[in-house]
Amino acid sequence: QVEKEKKEREQALLEQSVPKFQRWHNVARVNLGVSFFYSEYYNCNYWYGYYPPTYSCGSGSWVSYVPFTVGPQIDVNLGGMNNLSVGFNVFLGSATGTIYSGLAAQSVSRSVTIWEPTVDYVAKFGPPASTAGRFRVGGGMYIGPNSELGAAFRIGGGVSFFNLSRLGIGLDLVLEGGGYSGYWIGGLQLVASPEFHF
């Protein structure tokens, strides 16, 4: 009996000496960064109406779009490593492409804002620790000028720092590919985010 009580006291002292870590399950963040898009869409359609009908797209023409990216996002834990991430991005920037009048080429730019609601499955890896990695796969919907619509497949990865605190910092890289008003579009997002763990 005495030996049992001694072991119980030792176990209690051991538990008191080991710091207890709080692992937060859900995360709210605001993504801030830049995106890089490549598309045929704007060059052949978005420019239409801004220039006389004598302007046209050349074979293999393209447009680049490098917008500032901002938007909120919430990760809801579904149990274990599984999470559902819901949010939306706002892309603010200029689309730049080349149009033609006969054989004469002209580079033109237009200010463009695109909204993108997103839904992703997110897997988070590692034991309770200050730093943890994550993998995401999901989809997004594009809502652009003149109510033009599109959708894209999303896949990417990231890392969160200071996970044992209420406030943290996240870094993410996300690849996107899909269609916008019937034309192919692809992009890369690089974002950093202040995070609130709850």
Disulfide bonds with the S-S distance in Angstrom:
none
